[in-house]
Amino acid sequence: MRIVLQRVRSASVTVEREKISEIGMGLLLLVGVAKGDGEAEAGWLANKVAGLRVMADEEGKMNRSVVESEGGILAVSQFTLLGDARKGRRPSFIEAAPPEAAEPLFDLFCEKLRAAGVRSVETGRFGAMMDVALVNDGPVTLVLERS
């Protein structure tokens, strides 16, 4: 699994001109599921995200987790994170898990975020064309992987 994590002041997902989810202060997660990923990867990354000290404290320093700061998470499945563009001019997505394997694992990841104490976990719509809007906070952007 590969995650691009962005600290946000707000974020939302719109599908076919309908806003389907949004959060205020918290984290936007773009989540790619790779072939061979399973419950261990989903659990490890959910705990990592929930406990990662990337949220600002009273002094503006990154000393709090999203759980401690009571922020929300907007998780968006994005298979293109597994794209390999090292050769040629067209990315290869052969490392991405097929949708029938990726969707339940993405859902499990979101369940594990909730179980780790994240107060609000919103999602995009799996497999849909989505407009993702965000207001970066910082900006703070990290790439997390567990393979």
Buried (B, 14 or more C-beta within 10 A) or exposed (E): BBBBBBBBEBBBBBBEEEEBBBBEBBBBBBBBBBEEBEEEBBBBBBBBBBEBEBBBEEEEEBBBBBBBBBBBBBBBBBBEBBBEEEEEEEEEEEBBBEBEBBBBBBBBBBBBBBEBBBEBBBBBBBEEEBEBBBBBBEEBEEEBEBE
